[in-house]
Amino acid sequence: MTTPSRPAALCATELLAAYAERRLSPVEVLLDVADVVGEREPGLNALWVNDLETRREELLEAARASERRWAAGGPSGALDGIPVTVKENLARAGVPMPAGNAGTTPSVPTRSSPVVEAIEDAGGIIIGSTVMPD
């Protein structure tokens, strides 16, 4: 297996091992993922909501908190510090949810779906919602 040239190219299990061994930090990974998304998203249009643009400081603080937990030897869960996207049809509290229908006004859920809550409870850092075509 060849070693990827950048942290954003690593899979979740590789990132978790790198965090545990202190070879990478969640902050480094989040910044690299943000660079990749910034480079590619204009052509891909994969994100309905890009939290790396709209909530960057909040996401960085979540990565810093994860970094502190890993340094103390106590990650909060199985995804602690892993950047994650979710499909736009998964409710995220306060995030417009068109559910793949461009012809309607998106609803804005007041509560996140159980899937989103589970990702967040496991320490995953949700960086955006991906589009779901009609």
C-alpha positions as CSV (number, residue, x, y, z in Angstrom):
1,M,0.0,0.0,0.0
2,T,1.4,3.4,-0.9
3,T,1.2,6.2,1.6
4,P,-1.1,9.1,0.6
5,S,0.7,12.4,0.0
6,R,-1.7,14.3,2.3
7,P,-3.8,13.8,5.4
8,A,-7.0,14.4,3.5
9,A,-6.4,11.3,1.5
10,L,-6.3,9.0,4.5
11,C,-9.2,6.8,5.5
12,A,-10.8,7.1,8.9
13,T,-9.0,4.1,10.4
14,E,-5.7,5.5,9.2
15,L,-6.5,8.9,10.7
16,L,-7.5,7.4,14.0
17,A,-4.2,5.5,14.2
18,A,-2.2,8.6,13.3
19,Y,-4.1,10.6,16.0
20,A,-3.4,7.9,18.6
21,E,0.3,7.8,17.6
22,R,0.5,11.6,17.5
23,R,1.7,11.6,13.9
24,L,-1.2,13.9,12.9
25,S,-3.7,16.1,14.7
26,P,-7.3,16.7,14.0
27,V,-6.5,20.3,13.3
28,E,-3.9,19.4,10.6
29,V,-6.4,17.1,9.0
30,L,-9.3,19.5,9.1
31,L,-7.1,22.3,7.5
32,D,-6.0,19.9,4.8
33,V,-9.5,18.7,4.1
34,A,-10.6,22.4,3.9
35,D,-7.8,23.0,1.3
36,V,-9.0,20.0,-0.8
37,V,-12.6,21.1,-0.6
38,G,-11.6,24.7,-1.4
39,E,-9.7,23.5,-4.5
40,R,-12.3,21.0,-5.8
41,E,-15.7,22.2,-4.7
42,P,-16.1,24.9,-7.3
43,G,-16.0,22.3,-10.1
44,L,-17.7,19.5,-8.2
45,N,-20.6,21.3,-6.6
46,A,-20.9,18.3,-4.2
47,L,-21.9,20.3,-1.1
48,W,-25.4,21.7,-0.4
49,V,-24.0,23.3,2.7
50,N,-20.3,23.9,3.1
51,D,-19.6,24.4,6.8
52,L,-15.9,24.8,6.1
53,E,-16.9,28.2,4.7
54,T,-19.8,29.2,7.0
55,R,-18.6,27.7,10.3
56,R,-14.9,27.5,9.9
57,E,-13.9,28.8,13.4
58,E,-16.5,26.5,15.1
59,L,-15.1,23.5,13.2
60,L,-11.5,24.5,14.1
61,E,-12.5,24.7,17.7
62,A,-14.0,21.2,17.5
63,A,-10.8,19.9,16.0
64,R,-8.7,21.7,18.7
65,A,-10.9,20.0,21.4
66,S,-10.4,16.7,19.7
67,E,-6.7,17.3,19.6
68,R,-6.7,18.0,23.4
69,R,-8.6,14.7,24.0
70,W,-6.2,12.7,21.9
71,A,-3.2,14.3,23.7
72,A,-4.8,13.3,27.0
73,G,-5.4,9.8,25.8
74,G,-9.2,10.0,25.9
75,P,-10.9,10.4,22.5
76,S,-14.6,10.9,23.0
77,G,-15.7,8.2,20.6
78,A,-14.9,6.1,17.5
79,L,-14.9,9.1,15.1
80,D,-13.2,11.7,17.3
81,G,-11.6,14.3,15.1
82,I,-12.7,12.7,11.8
83,P,-14.1,15.2,9.2
84,V,-17.4,13.8,7.9
85,T,-20.1,14.9,5.4
86,V,-23.7,13.8,5.5
87,K,-26.3,13.7,2.8
88,E,-28.6,16.7,2.7
89,N,-31.6,14.5,3.5
90,L,-30.3,13.9,7.0
91,A,-31.6,16.6,9.3
92,R,-29.1,18.9,11.0
93,A,-30.6,21.3,13.5
94,G,-30.7,24.8,12.0
95,V,-29.4,23.7,8.6
96,P,-31.8,24.0,5.6
97,M,-32.8,20.6,4.3
98,P,-34.2,20.4,0.7
99,A,-34.1,16.6,0.7
100,G,-33.2,16.5,-3.0
101,N,-36.0,18.7,-4.2
102,A,-34.9,21.9,-5.8
103,G,-38.5,23.0,-6.5
104,T,-39.5,23.5,-2.8
105,T,-38.4,25.8,0.0
106,P,-36.1,23.7,2.2
107,S,-37.3,23.0,5.7
108,V,-35.1,24.0,8.6
109,P,-35.1,21.2,11.2
110,T,-35.0,22.2,14.9
111,R,-33.5,18.8,15.8
112,S,-30.8,16.7,14.1
113,S,-31.5,13.2,12.9
114,P,-30.4,10.2,15.0
115,V,-27.7,9.5,12.4
116,V,-26.2,13.0,12.7
117,E,-26.5,12.9,16.5
118,A,-24.6,9.5,16.5
119,I,-21.8,11.0,14.4
120,E,-21.5,14.0,16.6
121,D,-21.6,11.8,19.8
122,A,-18.8,9.7,18.4
123,G,-16.7,12.9,17.9
124,G,-17.1,13.2,14.1
125,I,-16.7,16.8,12.8
126,I,-19.5,17.4,10.3
127,I,-18.0,19.7,7.6
128,G,-21.1,19.9,5.4
129,S,-24.1,18.4,3.7
130,T,-23.7,16.8,0.3
131,V,-26.2,17.4,-2.5
132,M,-28.9,14.9,-3.4
133,P,-30.2,15.4,-7.0
134,D,-33.9,15.4,-7.8
